Amino acid sequence: MKLSKEEVAHLAKLSRLDLPEQKLEQMTKDFGSILEYVDSIQKVDVEGVEPFTMPSKSQGWREDVAFEADEATRELILTNFPERAGDLLAAPGVFEVPKK
């Protein structure tokens, strides 16, 4: 499956990447190669192959632990964050176009 230059430009825009024309042409070729490889992998017969399971926590997963910050650290974070409502920090949405 090949992507057109316009499709790659659209993907770049969605990813918020500013690609010059030369880079856009190279990415179009690269995406085409990647998609051809994925297509070839999808044709592999996996009948009877056991699914892969995730490794246990003892193999490198870290536990996500919340910790308390002292008042000075908390205030420093809140005062340096560009947009907030009280103690809530506002971050841009994933699919929003950033304001310039």
URFENRA-V797764 format. One line per field, one symbol per residue. phi: phi as a letter, one per 40 degrees, with the letter a starting at -180 (. if undefined). psi: psi as a letter, one per 20 degrees, with the letter a starting at -180 (. if undefined). burial: + if it has 16 or more other C-alpha atoms within 10 Angstrom, else -. A space follows every 10 residues. Layout:
BEGIN
phi=???
psi=???
burial=???
END
This chain:
BEGIN
phi=.bbccccccc cccccgbbbc dccccccccc cdcccccccc cccccbdgcc ccbcccccbh cbccbcbcbc cccdcccccc ccbabgcccc bcccbccccb
psi=pqqrhhgghg ggghjlpnpr gghggghggg hggghgghgh hiipojpipp qpqqqrhiki pqpopqqpqr hggghggghi phprocjppp qqqhjqpqq.
burial=----+--++- ---------- ---+--+++- ++-------- ---------- ---------- ---------- -------+-- ---------- ----------
END
